[in-house]
Amino acid sequence: DSPADLVTVADQLHKSGDLERIGGRSYIASLTTGVVTSGNLEYHAEIIREKAVLRKLIHVGGDIVAKSYSEHESIDDLLDDVESMILQIGEQRLRGDFASLDEIIPKTWEKLDEMRNSNHSVTGLATGFKELDDLTSGLHGSDYVIIAARPSVGKTSLALGMALNVAVEQEQGVALFSLEMAAEQLVIRLMANKFRVNAHSLRTGKLRKSDFKRIGGKLPLLANANVFIDDTPSLTVLDMKAKCRRLMKRHSIGLLIVDYLQLITAGGRRIESRQQEITLISRQLKALARELNVPVIALSQLSRAVESRENKRPILADLRESGAIEQDADVVMFIYRPEMYGLKYTEIYGEGGMEKKVPSEGIAELILAKQRNGPIGSVYMAFHKEYATFEDLAPSALENLAETYDEQQFEHGGT
């Protein structure tokens, strides 16, 4: 057989008397411009992949129509199934494959070299709390972080402080799902935090004229921060995933915060117990952090068991409704404020584990109870109730507080 090219095809058509009838040599030459070549192989492969996705969408679309006519399925189950089917198609396009050590090691070594040559101890997103950042090296992509405490201890306040630092100081976008409070309530808290103004005065409209003027002049600083709030109640993790994907198409997002975990629903799924539901939600949040490759901070309630024992410091067993939260989380932090339990003094632990006592008013202990890739321990902070704000408490300040305790004990005869 002769090779097929412009010359041989034209010659054969000339011999058969068909060359002029089909348009002559110029038409044969024009056909070669549309031939697929190996140089465009990747582009054409992408077209094939896109058409395959479209075929799957057509197939799923037929299933959706059929299910919509069915009277045996609840609307919640149907919506959940539809969302899952469509998301599954998208995930199939993004899902990775095995990588050899030969591929992984050079990238890992390059990252280690960058960290070694950097003057910064924080290799992830800084929270804005120095002692905490020194212990954790910051928040890292795909980390699933739990901040847990009893009600009204300051979970939301701590998370908002981190959000402000990430958005304002590091100019990274923050997505915040507030399932408990309205967006306006969160903004008031952000104002109180950022501008150091009494939160109650803000909520009740009883600001002093000077504070009102001062805040008004600085509002653009807060307004321009890339903090995006969704206060839709009773969301599922699939809802959050879809909303985050849409948001990330328009903005660069570095941190996701969920306030709070126990208010997330599992949608229309049939689940036997609340424990199973929380287990499912926790696993989905962990997967969400991996998929979006951003730290996900989920606030969580603690069980009432804390209240029933003498030592009120939270432990991992206090995580409410599911042991899966402890297992899934990369980092677990507890907030402990001894003054909430009527304690006048509290113990702190300095260098070498030496115990000291300090007045408990305004003291917050952030207990790092689990860190998958680092040490555990406690960080001490100041909590300003009027601003609903946490801030670093320097070691020197702790020493001064310890001296205050010693002086008070001396004045009262050591009692």
C-alpha positions as CSV (number, residue, x, y, z in Angstrom):
1,D,0.0,0.0,0.0
2,S,1.2,3.5,-0.9
3,P,1.5,6.1,1.9
4,A,-1.4,8.6,2.0
5,D,-0.4,12.2,1.7
6,L,-1.2,15.3,-0.4
7,V,0.8,14.1,-3.5
8,T,-0.3,10.4,-3.6
9,V,-4.0,11.2,-3.0
10,A,-4.1,13.9,-5.7
11,D,-2.3,11.6,-8.1
12,Q,-4.7,8.7,-7.5
13,L,-7.7,11.1,-8.0
14,H,-6.2,12.4,-11.2
15,K,-5.8,8.9,-12.5
16,S,-9.4,8.1,-11.7
17,G,-10.6,11.3,-13.3
18,D,-12.2,12.6,-10.1
19,L,-9.7,15.3,-9.1
20,E,-11.3,18.3,-10.7
21,R,-14.8,17.1,-9.8
22,I,-14.0,17.2,-6.1
23,G,-12.4,20.7,-6.2
24,G,-8.9,20.1,-7.5
25,R,-5.5,20.1,-5.8
26,S,-6.2,23.3,-3.9
27,Y,-9.1,21.6,-2.1
28,I,-7.0,18.5,-1.2
29,A,-4.4,20.9,0.2
30,S,-7.0,22.7,2.4
31,L,-8.0,19.4,4.0
32,T,-4.5,18.9,5.5
33,T,-5.0,21.9,7.7
34,G,-7.7,20.1,9.7
35,V,-5.7,17.0,10.3
36,V,-5.0,16.1,14.0
37,T,-1.3,16.1,14.7
38,S,0.7,14.9,17.7
39,G,1.6,18.5,18.6
40,N,-2.0,19.1,19.6
41,L,-2.5,15.8,21.3
42,E,-2.9,17.2,24.8
43,Y,-5.5,19.8,23.6
44,H,-7.5,17.1,21.8
45,A,-7.4,14.8,24.8
46,E,-8.8,17.6,26.9
47,I,-11.7,17.9,24.5
48,I,-12.4,14.2,24.7
49,R,-12.4,14.4,28.6
50,E,-14.8,17.3,28.5
51,K,-17.2,15.4,26.1
52,A,-17.0,12.4,28.5
53,V,-18.0,14.7,31.4
54,L,-20.9,16.1,29.3
55,R,-22.1,12.5,28.6
56,K,-22.0,11.7,32.3
57,L,-24.0,14.9,33.0
58,I,-26.6,13.9,30.4
59,H,-26.9,10.5,32.0
60,V,-27.2,12.0,35.5
61,G,-29.7,14.5,34.1
62,G,-31.9,11.6,33.0
63,D,-31.7,10.0,36.4
64,I,-32.7,13.3,38.0
65,V,-35.7,13.6,35.8
66,A,-36.7,10.0,36.6
67,K,-36.3,10.5,40.4
68,S,-38.2,13.8,40.2
69,Y,-41.3,11.9,39.0
70,S,-41.0,9.3,41.7
71,E,-43.3,9.6,44.7
72,H,-41.3,7.3,46.9
73,E,-38.5,9.7,47.7
74,S,-38.5,12.8,50.0
75,I,-37.5,16.1,48.5
76,D,-34.6,16.3,51.0
77,D,-33.3,12.9,49.9
78,L,-33.7,13.8,46.3
79,L,-31.8,17.1,46.6
80,D,-29.0,15.3,48.5
81,D,-28.7,12.6,45.9
82,V,-28.7,15.1,43.0
83,E,-26.0,17.2,44.7
84,S,-23.9,14.1,45.4
85,M,-24.2,12.8,41.8
86,I,-23.1,16.1,40.3
87,L,-20.3,16.7,42.8
88,Q,-19.1,13.1,42.2
89,I,-18.7,13.9,38.5
90,G,-16.6,17.0,39.4
91,E,-14.5,15.0,41.9
92,Q,-13.7,12.4,39.3
93,R,-12.0,15.1,37.1
94,L,-10.0,16.4,40.1
95,R,-9.1,13.1,41.9
96,G,-5.4,12.4,42.0
97,D,-3.5,9.2,41.5
98,F,-0.5,7.4,43.0
99,A,2.8,9.4,43.1
100,S,6.2,7.7,43.4
101,L,8.8,8.8,46.0
102,D,10.9,9.9,43.0
103,E,8.2,12.6,42.3
104,I,7.4,13.4,45.9
105,I,10.9,13.7,47.5
106,P,12.2,16.6,45.3
107,K,9.1,18.7,46.1
108,T,9.3,17.9,49.8
109,W,13.0,18.6,50.0
110,E,12.6,22.0,48.2
111,K,9.9,22.9,50.7
112,L,12.1,21.9,53.6
113,D,15.0,24.0,52.2
114,E,12.7,27.0,51.9
115,M,11.7,26.6,55.5
116,R,15.3,26.2,56.6
117,N,16.4,29.4,54.9
118,S,13.4,31.3,56.2
119,N,13.7,33.5,59.3
120,H,10.0,32.8,60.2
121,S,9.0,30.0,62.5
122,V,5.5,30.1,61.1
123,T,5.3,28.0,58.0
124,G,1.5,28.2,57.6
125,L,-1.1,30.9,58.1
126,A,-0.4,32.9,61.3
127,T,-3.2,33.1,63.7
128,G,-2.0,36.4,65.1
129,F,-1.3,34.8,68.5
130,K,2.5,34.5,68.8
131,E,2.7,31.8,71.5
132,L,0.1,29.7,69.7
133,D,1.9,30.2,66.3
134,D,5.3,29.2,67.9
135,L,3.7,25.9,69.1
136,T,1.8,25.1,65.9
137,S,3.9,26.9,63.2
138,G,0.6,28.3,62.0
139,L,-2.4,26.8,60.2
140,H,-1.6,24.6,57.3
141,G,-3.5,23.7,54.1
142,S,-5.8,20.7,54.5
143,D,-5.6,20.9,58.4
144,Y,-8.9,20.1,60.2
145,V,-8.8,22.2,63.4
146,I,-11.3,22.0,66.3
147,I,-11.7,24.8,68.7
148,A,-13.9,23.6,71.5
149,A,-15.3,25.0,74.8
150,R,-18.5,25.2,76.8
151,P,-21.0,27.9,75.8
152,S,-20.1,31.6,76.2
153,V,-16.5,30.9,76.9
154,G,-15.2,32.6,73.7
155,K,-15.0,30.2,70.7
156,T,-16.4,32.6,68.2
157,S,-14.3,35.5,69.6
158,L,-11.1,33.5,69.2
159,A,-12.0,32.4,65.7
160,L,-12.9,36.0,64.7
161,G,-9.5,37.2,66.0
162,M,-7.8,34.6,63.8
163,A,-10.0,35.5,60.8
164,L,-9.1,39.2,61.2
165,N,-5.4,38.5,61.3
166,V,-5.5,36.2,58.2
167,A,-7.7,38.7,56.2
168,V,-6.2,42.0,57.3
169,E,-2.5,41.3,58.2
170,Q,-1.9,38.5,55.6
171,E,-4.4,39.6,53.0
172,Q,-5.8,36.1,52.6
173,G,-9.5,35.5,52.1
174,V,-11.6,33.9,54.9
175,A,-14.9,32.1,54.3
176,L,-17.0,32.0,57.5
177,F,-20.2,29.9,57.9
178,S,-22.2,31.2,60.8
179,L,-25.0,28.7,61.6
180,E,-25.7,30.3,65.0
181,M,-25.5,34.1,64.6
182,A,-26.6,36.5,61.9
183,A,-24.0,38.2,59.8
184,E,-24.7,41.6,61.5
185,Q,-24.0,40.2,64.9
186,L,-20.6,38.9,63.7
187,V,-19.8,42.3,62.1
188,I,-20.5,44.0,65.5
189,R,-18.0,41.5,67.1
190,L,-15.5,42.2,64.4
191,M,-15.8,45.9,65.0
192,A,-15.4,45.5,68.8
193,N,-12.3,43.3,68.2
194,K,-10.6,45.5,65.6
195,F,-11.4,48.9,67.1
196,R,-11.3,48.0,70.8
197,V,-14.7,49.3,71.6
198,N,-17.3,48.0,74.1
199,A,-19.3,45.2,72.3
200,H,-22.4,45.8,74.4
201,S,-22.3,49.6,73.6
202,L,-22.1,48.7,69.9
203,R,-25.1,46.3,70.1
204,T,-27.3,48.7,72.1
205,G,-26.3,51.9,70.1
206,K,-24.9,53.6,73.2
207,L,-21.5,54.5,71.8
208,R,-19.9,57.6,72.9
209,K,-19.7,60.3,70.1
210,S,-15.9,60.1,70.0
211,D,-16.0,56.3,69.6
212,F,-18.6,56.5,66.9
213,K,-16.6,59.0,65.0
214,R,-13.3,57.0,65.4
215,I,-14.9,53.8,64.2
216,G,-16.6,55.5,61.3
217,G,-13.3,56.8,60.0
218,K,-11.7,53.4,60.2
219,L,-14.6,51.3,58.8
220,P,-13.0,51.1,55.2
221,L,-10.1,49.1,56.7
222,L,-12.5,46.5,58.0
223,A,-14.8,46.7,54.9
224,N,-11.9,45.9,52.6
225,A,-10.9,42.8,54.5
226,N,-11.6,39.7,52.5
227,V,-14.0,38.1,55.0
228,F,-17.0,36.5,53.5
229,I,-19.9,35.5,55.8
230,D,-22.7,33.1,55.0
231,D,-25.3,33.0,57.9
232,T,-27.6,30.4,56.3
233,P,-28.8,28.1,59.1
234,S,-28.9,24.3,59.0
235,L,-26.4,23.9,56.2
236,T,-25.0,20.5,55.2
237,V,-21.3,20.0,54.5
238,L,-22.2,19.5,50.8
239,D,-23.9,22.9,50.9
240,M,-20.7,24.4,52.2
241,K,-18.6,22.6,49.6
242,A,-20.7,24.0,46.8
243,K,-20.7,27.5,48.2
244,C,-17.0,27.5,48.8
245,R,-16.3,26.3,45.2
246,R,-18.4,29.2,43.8
247,L,-16.6,31.7,46.1
248,M,-13.1,30.3,45.3
249,K,-13.8,30.9,41.6
250,R,-14.1,34.7,42.4
251,H,-11.7,35.1,45.3
252,S,-8.6,33.5,46.8
253,I,-9.6,31.8,50.1
254,G,-6.9,30.8,52.6
255,L,-9.1,29.8,55.6
256,L,-12.5,28.3,56.2
257,I,-14.3,28.7,59.6
258,V,-17.5,26.9,60.6
259,D,-19.5,28.2,63.7
260,Y,-20.4,25.6,64.9
261,L,-20.1,21.9,64.2
262,Q,-23.2,20.6,66.1
263,L,-25.5,22.9,64.1
264,I,-24.5,21.3,60.7
265,T,-27.1,18.8,59.4
266,A,-26.6,15.6,57.4
267,G,-29.4,16.6,55.0
268,G,-32.0,14.0,54.2
269,R,-29.8,11.0,55.0
270,R,-31.4,8.3,57.2
271,I,-29.1,8.1,60.2
272,E,-29.9,6.0,63.3
273,S,-28.3,8.3,66.0
274,R,-27.0,11.7,66.6
275,Q,-23.6,10.2,67.2
276,Q,-23.6,8.7,63.8
277,E,-24.7,12.0,62.3
278,I,-21.8,13.9,64.0
279,T,-19.4,11.2,62.9
280,L,-20.5,11.7,59.3
281,I,-20.3,15.5,59.5
282,S,-16.8,15.4,61.0
283,R,-15.6,13.0,58.3
284,Q,-17.0,15.3,55.6
285,L,-15.4,18.4,57.1
286,K,-12.0,16.5,57.2
287,A,-12.5,15.6,53.5
288,L,-13.5,19.2,52.7
289,A,-10.2,20.5,54.2
290,R,-8.3,18.0,52.0
291,E,-10.3,18.8,48.9
292,L,-10.1,22.6,49.2
293,N,-6.5,22.5,50.5
294,V,-7.2,25.2,53.1
295,P,-7.3,24.9,56.9
296,V,-10.8,24.3,58.1
297,I,-11.6,25.5,61.7
298,A,-14.7,24.0,63.1
299,L,-16.0,25.3,66.4
300,S,-17.5,22.7,68.7
301,Q,-19.4,22.4,71.9
302,L,-18.1,20.4,74.9
303,S,-20.3,17.9,76.8
304,R,-21.7,18.8,80.2
305,A,-19.3,16.3,81.8
306,V,-16.9,19.2,82.3
307,E,-19.3,20.8,84.8
308,S,-19.7,17.7,86.9
309,R,-16.1,17.2,88.0
310,E,-13.8,19.2,90.2
311,N,-11.1,20.0,87.6
312,K,-12.9,21.9,84.9
313,R,-10.0,21.9,82.4
314,P,-11.4,20.2,79.2
315,I,-10.0,16.9,78.0
316,L,-10.4,15.1,74.7
317,A,-13.1,12.8,76.1
318,D,-15.3,15.9,76.6
319,L,-15.8,16.5,72.9
320,R,-19.5,16.3,72.5
321,E,-21.5,13.5,70.8
322,S,-18.7,11.7,68.8
323,G,-15.3,10.3,69.3
324,A,-14.8,10.7,65.6
325,I,-14.1,14.5,66.1
326,E,-11.0,13.6,68.1
327,Q,-9.9,11.0,65.6
328,D,-10.5,13.1,62.5
329,A,-9.0,16.4,63.7
330,D,-5.4,17.3,63.0
331,V,-5.5,19.9,65.8
332,V,-7.8,20.1,68.9
333,M,-7.8,23.3,71.0
334,F,-9.8,23.9,74.2
335,I,-10.5,27.3,75.7
336,Y,-10.5,27.3,79.5
337,R,-11.4,30.4,81.5
338,P,-11.2,29.7,85.2
339,E,-13.2,32.8,86.2
340,M,-16.2,31.3,84.5
341,Y,-16.3,28.7,87.3
342,G,-16.0,31.2,90.1
343,L,-12.3,30.5,90.7
344,K,-10.4,33.5,92.1
345,Y,-7.0,32.0,91.3
346,T,-5.7,29.5,88.8
347,E,-2.6,27.5,88.2
348,I,-0.3,28.2,85.2
349,Y,2.7,26.3,84.1
350,G,5.9,28.1,83.2
351,E,9.2,26.9,81.8
352,G,10.2,23.4,83.0
353,G,6.6,22.7,84.0
354,M,6.9,24.8,87.2
355,E,3.4,25.6,88.6
356,K,2.5,29.1,89.6
357,K,-0.7,30.7,90.8
358,V,-2.2,33.8,89.3
359,P,-5.4,35.8,89.7
360,S,-7.9,34.2,87.3
361,E,-9.7,37.3,86.2
362,G,-9.2,37.9,82.5
363,I,-7.0,34.8,82.1
364,A,-7.7,32.3,79.3
365,E,-5.8,29.0,78.9
366,L,-5.8,27.7,75.3
367,I,-5.1,24.0,75.7
368,L,-3.5,22.4,72.6
369,A,-4.7,18.8,73.4
370,K,-3.9,17.3,70.1
371,Q,-1.6,18.2,67.3
372,R,-1.0,15.5,64.7
373,N,2.3,16.9,63.5
374,G,3.6,18.8,66.5
375,P,3.8,19.1,70.3
376,I,0.9,19.7,72.7
377,G,0.8,22.1,75.6
378,S,-1.0,25.3,76.9
379,V,-0.8,28.9,75.8
380,Y,-2.0,31.6,78.1
381,M,-3.9,34.6,76.8
382,A,-5.7,37.7,78.1
383,F,-9.5,37.8,77.5
384,H,-11.1,41.3,77.4
385,K,-14.8,40.8,78.1
386,E,-15.8,44.3,77.1
387,Y,-14.3,43.8,73.6
388,A,-14.9,40.0,73.5
389,T,-11.3,39.8,72.4
390,F,-8.3,37.5,73.1
391,E,-4.7,38.7,72.9
392,D,-1.3,37.5,73.7
393,L,-0.2,37.4,77.3
394,A,3.6,37.8,77.5
395,P,5.6,35.7,79.9
396,S,6.6,38.8,81.7
397,A,2.9,39.6,82.3
398,L,2.4,36.2,83.7
399,E,5.4,36.7,86.1
400,N,3.8,40.0,87.3
401,L,0.5,38.2,87.9
402,A,2.3,35.5,89.9
403,E,3.9,38.2,92.0
404,T,0.5,39.8,92.6
405,Y,-0.8,36.5,93.8
406,D,2.2,36.1,96.2
407,E,1.7,39.6,97.5
408,Q,-2.0,39.0,98.1
409,Q,-1.3,35.7,99.9
410,F,1.3,37.5,102.1
411,E,-1.2,40.3,103.0
412,H,-3.8,37.6,103.9
413,G,-1.4,35.6,106.0
414,G,-0.8,32.9,103.4
415,T,-4.4,31.9,103.1
